[in-house]
Amino acid sequence: MNVARLLGVLPALMMASTMVEPPAAADSPTLNKIKCSGAITIGYREASIHI
């Protein structure tokens, strides 16, 4: 594919990418919990090896 053809297709690809639905992760239980509580809980395992 030559550069001129690529530049001709690029605007159409950019417009198409804006019409894509949001990812399914937007409905995940974890993100809903963060949205409802307004906080993110960070934890760690004491038995995990530190690097």
matplotlib code that plots the C-alpha trace (Angstrom):
import matplotlib.pyplot as plt

x = [0.0, 1.5, 1.6, -0.9, -3.5, -2.8, -3.3, -6.6, -7.9, -6.7, -9.4, -12.1, -10.5, -10.3, -13.9, -15.0, -13.0, -15.1, -18.3, -17.3, -19.2, -17.4, -15.7, -17.6, -15.3, -17.3, -20.1, -17.8, -18.7, -15.3, -15.8, -19.4, -18.1, -15.5, -18.2, -20.7, -18.1, -16.0, -12.9, -10.4, -9.2, -5.6, -4.5, -1.5, -0.7, 1.8, 3.0, 3.9, 7.5, 8.8, 10.8]
y = [0.0, 3.3, 6.4, 8.4, 5.6, 5.2, 8.9, 8.7, 5.9, 7.4, 10.0, 7.4, 5.0, 7.8, 8.7, 5.0, 4.6, 7.4, 5.5, 2.3, 1.3, 1.6, -1.5, -4.1, -3.4, -0.2, -2.4, -4.4, -4.9, -3.5, -0.2, 0.0, -0.4, 2.4, 4.6, 4.0, 4.3, 7.1, 5.3, 2.7, 0.0, -1.2, -4.3, -6.6, -10.2, -10.5, -13.8, -12.2, -12.0, -8.4, -7.6]
z = [0.0, -1.0, 1.2, -0.8, -0.6, 3.2, 3.7, 1.8, 4.0, 7.3, 7.9, 7.3, 9.8, 12.3, 11.9, 12.2, 15.4, 17.1, 16.3, 18.1, 21.3, 24.6, 25.8, 27.8, 30.8, 31.4, 32.9, 35.2, 38.9, 40.0, 38.1, 39.4, 43.0, 42.5, 41.0, 43.9, 46.7, 45.2, 46.4, 45.2, 47.6, 47.2, 48.9, 49.0, 50.0, 52.9, 51.4, 48.1, 47.1, 46.9, 43.8]

ax = plt.figure().add_subplot(projection="3d")
ax.plot(x, y, z, "-o")
ax.set_aspect("equal")
plt.show()
